[in-house]
Amino acid sequence: MTEWWASLSILQQGLYCVALPATLILLLQTILLIFGWGDDADVGVDASDAELPDDGLRIFSVRGLVGFLTVGAWAGLACLGNGLSPFIAIAAALLLGFLAMYLLAKMVHAVLKLQESGNVKMTNAIGGMGKVYLSIPEDQKGTGKISILVQDQLREYDAVTLGKALPTGTVVRVIGMETGGVLIVDRDEPERLLGE
């Protein structure tokens, strides 16, 4: 083994020193990703309003850098092993490394676009109709609850009204939302329903 190592050029030794650890790190990242520990999601996204954190293409990420080093180093070693000059080997390593980094970013971006957030956005309730579940006091003097279908899921939300009190079973329309996620509702008159 030491004779083989000594027979390599300094450039080949350097490329092996980059390729082997980078390949191990890439393998570890892949295994962690398979088991769900290594997504590219940003930290600190509010769970109640979660969407994809960034719709942009992130080329310069840890995963991209590891891909660049892995593919670039192995490409350089392949070129040197086939008798190409060190200049061509370095150029090929850089070119293929950047290509790998770009393709990896495109793949991660495509996977993240396919990912669907399971969270319901409360703002999607605005304009929708629901039913009072727990009576709502008049003029925002307290909160009640409504049942409403949002994003194909029946949910219960705290609600207030700007007008008269709304008893249980009243059909209401969501007209807005207060800070803190409390919905503002108004009685939905049958005439209005027929006119729509």
N, C-alpha and C positions, 0 to 999 in steps of 0.2 A: 504493500500500500504506500509506504513512504517513497519507494522508487518511482511509482506511478506519479505521485504528487510532485516529486522533484523533476520529473520529465516534462511537466507542464510549464508553459510560459507564464510570466507574471500576470498577463492579462487573463489567461485561462484560470489561474488560481483565484484571481479577484472575482471573476464571473462565478466560479463555483462557490466562493464565500458569500456571494449575493443570492445565487439561485437556490441553494439548499435551504437556508433559513426562510427565504421568502416562500418557497414551495410548502414548507411545513406550516407556516403561518396561514397561507391560503387554504391549505387542507383543514386546519383547525377552524378557520372562519366558516368554511363550507359545512363542517360537521355541526358547529354551533348554530348555523342558520337552519339546518335541517331540523334541529330540536327546538327551534324558536327563540334562540338567544343570540341575536346578532342582526336584528332588522336595522334598516337605515332611518327609522322614524326619529324625528327630533324629540328632545325631551322638553317637557313643560307645556304641552298642548292641553288645553282645558278639555277634560273628558266629556263635559256636557255639550260641547260644541266642536268636537273633534272632526277634522277633515284631514285629507292628506296634507302634511305639514308644508310641503314645498312642491310646486308643480314644475320646477326647473330641473335641468339636467346637472347633476353633481358629479363632475368629472374628477375633481381633485378631492377625493375622500380617502380614508384609510384603505378601504377595499380597492379603490382604483390604484393607489400607490403600490400596494402589494401585488396587484395584477401586473402593473408596469414592470416592477422589479423581477417578478417571476418569468414572465414571457420574454422580457428583454434580455435577461441573463441567459436563459436557455437558447434563445435565438442567436445570441452572440457566440455561445459555445458551439452550436450547430454549424455556424459559418466557419469558425476557426477549425473545427473538426473536419470540414470539407475542403480545407486548404485555401480558403479565401484570405485576403489580406486583413490585418487588424483594423485598418481604416474602414473597409467594407463591413466587417463584423460589427464594429461599433455603430456605424450608420444603420445597419439592419436591426441591431438591438434597440436603438432609440426609436426607430420608426415602428417596429412591431410592438415595442413596449407602449408607445403612445396609442397605437391602434387598439391594443388590448384594454388600455385604460378607458378609451372612448367607448368601445363595445360593451365593456362591463357596466359603465354608467348607463348606457342605453338599455341594457337588460334589466338592471335594477329599477330604472325609471319605468319601464314597461310593466314590471311586476307590481310596483307601487300603484300604477294607474289602474291595474286590475283589482287591487285590494279595495274592498268596500268597508266603509266605517259602519259598525253596527249601532252606532249611537243615533238617537233621534234628535234632530235639531228642533228646539221648541219654536223657533221663528217660523217653521213650516206650518204651525197651527194657525197663524194669523190668516183670517179670511175663512177659516173652516167653521163648521157647525158642530156643536156638541150639546150635551144635556147636563143640566145642573145635577150633581151627585149629592153634595151637601149644600144647603141653602146659602145664598150669598147676601150679606147685609148690604143696605143701600149706601150710595155715595162713598164708596171706599172706606167704610167704617169698620171693615173686617174682611177676612177672606173666607171663601167657601171652596168647593171643589167642583170641577166639571169632568165629565168623561168625553173624550174626543178621539177620533181616528186620525192619527198623524203618521205618515209614511207607512200606511197599511198596518199600524199597530194601535190597538185601543189603549189609551193612556188616561191617567187621572192627573190633573194639574190644579194647583191653587189658582183661584180666580177672584177678581173683584169686579164691581160694576160701578159705572158713573151715575146711574139713575136709581130707579126704585129697586127694592129688595127682590131677589129672584128665588122663588121656592124650588124645592127638589122637583125634578122632572121637567123644568122649563127648558125649552129649546133655545139655545143661545148661539150667537155668532161671535167669534173672537175678533176684536177690532184693534188690539194692540198688546203690548207686553211691557210691564214695568221692569226696572232693574231688579235683579234677584230672581227673574223667571216667573213672576206672577202674571197670569194672563188677564187682560182687560176684556170683559165680555159685555154684550148688550142683548136684550131680548130680541129674538128673531121672530117677527110677526108673521102669521100665515099668509097675509096678503103679499108681503115681500117675497116669500118663497114662491108664490104663484106667478109673480111678476118677473122672476129671473129666468 
